[in-house]
């Protein structure tokens, strides 16, 4: 995609709500860069060559990536260290892009884990007190 097309994509007033960033891939679906609304804003202020591709414009980015076989905690740590809000998930074998993980996705998973842990602790306390469990189980 040309930079000019990306600018139209991010700034068109009639367009649907857009994500904050997207992966830029080559013909083999391998990650080249990430493009964001912030890039579009910067290009608006600084100017851009509308004939360049996004990949050419963003070459040399320092990207935080995750892998499909990676533990979520490890990815969350790297995202926090690099202040990345969206991270492309790659297939380790060939670097193809499989999807994106957003910080809010990780927080949603963490909230679910906390909720399950609290339910488990409540159940353990009830099992430890048979009389209380009887009272809880009555209709």
C-alpha angles and dihedrals in degrees: 000000000000119000090243091057090049090052090053090046094054099037107037106123094212094049121111118256109291132212117252094246143007135199117251111216137186127231091283092053091251118146116262102164145323119252122201142182086253088060090052091050091049091049090050091055099038099032128241143219102251091200094061117094118240089247091056092046094050100037113143098030116160100233131193109215137177132210130228092237095047125110113251093231091060091050092047090053092052092046090052093047093050095036089234115164097187125028128189115233114222136195103246094217098060108003095244116156114251099174147301134277119205125202089244089057090057092047091050091053091047091051090052091050091050091049091051092047091053091049090050092050091049091051092049090052091049092049090051090057109050093183092054090046091055091052091048094049096052116102 
